[in-house]
Amino acid sequence: MIKIGTLKKPYGVQGWLWVFSDTEDREAIFAMQPWVIRTALGQRTLTVKNWHAQGKGYVVQLHEIPDRNVAETYYGVTLWATKTDLAPLGEDEHYWADLIGLTVISQPDGVKLGQIKDLFETGAHDVMVVKPTPDSVDSEERLIPWHKQTVLTVDLAAKTVTVDWAQDY
């Protein structure tokens, strides 16, 4: 399962909700059906009945949410999709969820810098948050840009990312 978005506050009285999309193409979230949510009772699926752009965001009407009262209980719910429902990746593209936990190895030094804890966007490029591990070269947390000049190889089978990033940067 990969996180694709979050339901926000209700919109109107007919059960519509604001939705925040974590997908690169914000509208792509609506093609990823069904949405899965995790509750105390297990997983549930949600299906989009209708959606449209509203100002700078999107609002969605779901078959499972009949009115505003029910919609209020969904505020902050995380939306998930299975990998098979996601758009195919291009060459040298990776889902962030697949990168979390990979070991980062420095090319110039050949040492372990840590594991990818998180990724975030800056506008110019994405950034990896690399946390130290017991077998890291030191105990420093690093922010390493995800850029073609910095990220040399990604080996999902070996669970490693090789970067052109010295330990003293």
Residue pairs with C-beta under 8 A, 6 or more apart in sequence:
1 36
1 80
1 81
1 82
2 80
2 81
2 82
2 83
2 86
2 95
2 97
3 22
3 78
3 79
3 80
3 97
4 21
4 22
4 23
4 29
4 32
4 35
4 79
4 80
4 81
4 86
5 19
5 20
5 21
5 22
5 23
5 29
5 35
5 78
5 79
6 19
6 20
6 22
6 76
6 77
6 78
6 79
7 17
7 18
7 19
7 60
7 74
7 75
7 76
7 77
7 79
8 17
8 18
8 19
8 20
8 75
8 76
9 17
9 18
9 75
10 16
10 17
10 18
10 68
10 71
10 72
10 75
11 17
11 18
11 54
11 59
12 68
13 67
13 68
14 61
14 67
14 68
15 61
15 62
15 65
15 66
15 67
15 68
15 70
15 71
16 59
16 60
16 61
16 71
17 59
17 60
17 62
17 65
17 71
17 74
17 75
18 54
18 57
18 58
18 59
18 60
19 29
19 51
19 57
19 58
19 59
19 60
19 79
20 57
21 27
21 28
21 29
21 58
22 29
23 29
23 32
26 58
27 53
27 58
28 87
29 58
29 79
30 48
30 51
30 58
30 60
31 87
32 81
32 85
32 86
32 87
33 47
33 48
33 85
34 45
34 46
34 47
34 85
35 45
35 46
35 47
35 48
35 79
35 80
35 81
36 43
36 44
36 45
36 46
36 79
36 80
36 81
36 82
37 43
37 44
37 45
37 46
37 74
37 77
37 78
37 79
37 80
38 78
38 80
44 64
46 62
46 63
46 64
46 65
46 79
47 62
47 63
47 64
48 60
48 61
48 62
48 63
49 61
49 62
49 63
50 60
50 61
51 58
51 59
51 60
51 61
52 58
52 59
65 71
65 74
83 95
86 95
89 95
92 148
92 154
94 154
94 156
96 119
98 156
99 116
99 119
99 128
99 154
99 161
100 116
100 117
100 118
100 119
101 115
101 116
101 159
102 115
102 116
102 154
102 156
102 159
102 160
102 161
103 112
103 114
103 115
103 133
103 159
103 160
103 161
104 112
104 113
104 114
104 115
104 116
104 128
104 130
104 142
104 144
104 160
104 161
104 162
104 163
104 165
105 111
105 112
105 113
105 160
105 161
105 162
105 163
106 112
106 113
106 137
106 163
106 165
106 166
106 167
107 152
107 162
107 163
107 164
107 165
108 164
108 165
108 166
109 137
109 166
109 167
111 136
111 137
111 167
112 133
112 135
112 136
112 137
113 130
113 132
113 136
113 137
113 142
113 144
113 163
113 165
113 167
114 130
114 131
114 132
114 133
114 136
114 141
114 142
115 130
115 131
115 133
116 128
116 129
116 130
116 161
117 129
117 130
117 131
117 141
118 128
118 129
119 126
119 127
119 128
119 129
119 146
120 126
120 127
120 129
121 127
125 145
125 146
125 147
126 145
126 146
127 143
127 144
127 145
127 146
128 142
128 143
128 144
128 145
128 146
128 161
129 141
129 142
129 143
130 141
130 142
130 143
130 144
131 141
132 138
132 139
132 140
132 141
137 167
138 167
142 165
142 169
144 150
144 163
144 165
149 164
150 163
150 164
150 165
151 161
151 162
151 163
152 162
152 163
152 164
153 160
153 161
153 162
154 160
154 161
154 162
155 161
155 162
